[in-house]
Amino acid sequence: MINKANTKSKLKDPRADSDSSEKSAKKSFKRTSAYGRQLEEKQKVKQAYGLREKQFRNVFEKATTMEGTPGENLLCLLERRLDNVVYRLKMAINAQQARQMIVHGHVLVNGKKVTSPSSLVFLGDVISLKHSSLQKEKFVETVIDKRMNIAIKVPEWLELNKQNRVGKILRYPVRSDIQIPVEEYLIVELYSR
């Protein structure tokens, strides 16, 4: 005859293993260091604006020479890049597509073709699409009108004329205009090491 009490004590409870693995997982979790948080913040902004390290570093250097706080200047400069403005004006589905449209010569700034996505826009600049690009029905239908018909609000510092597909810079962006949740002071601390 088998003693049931002895067999129960010899069998392992499967829940006991999961409890011990949870405890070891909690022990192995480490808090992110200050440097780690700064790096995460920088990487988040770089990814949001589609920049490489050298481009981001150059924008940061320019932001530190400007009047005002470097963190806010950095975000303002990033928002003023032509690829970002084309995306915010709802002329492209995403930021990568905005970059491609600019490089391929579909975008005009003040009536002149600009092929550099990193160029900055200034007060009163008028951003439009090339006339020959607007003649291509498939391009207009699949790229431009697809996003313009969505009820996405254009930032207050930009003005969009949907009928003519033209945007205008009313003022420079300020910190409150930037929608990305960023703690820019961490980026400034990272680069000031």
Number of C-alpha atoms within 10 A of each C-alpha: 3 6 7 8 8 9 10 10 9 8 8 10 10 8 8 9 11 11 11 11 11 11 11 11 10 10 9 9 8 7 8 10 9 12 14 12 16 21 16 15 19 22 16 15 20 17 10 13 17 15 16 11 11 9 13 19 14 10 18 21 14 14 21 16 11 11 8 10 14 20 20 21 23 22 23 18 18 26 21 19 18 25 30 24 26 26 19 22 25 26 29 25 18 16 19 14 16 25 22 17 21 21 16 13 16 19 29 18 18 13 13 13 18 18 18 17 19 19 12 15 20 15 12 14 15 20 26 24 23 16 11 8 15 16 10 10 10 11 13 14 12 12 19 18 17 15 18 19 10 9 7 11 10 16 15 12 14 19 17 21 11 14 6 10 17 17 25 22 20 15 14 17 21 13 12 7 14 15 8 10 9 15 15 20 14 19 23 19 14 17 13 7 6
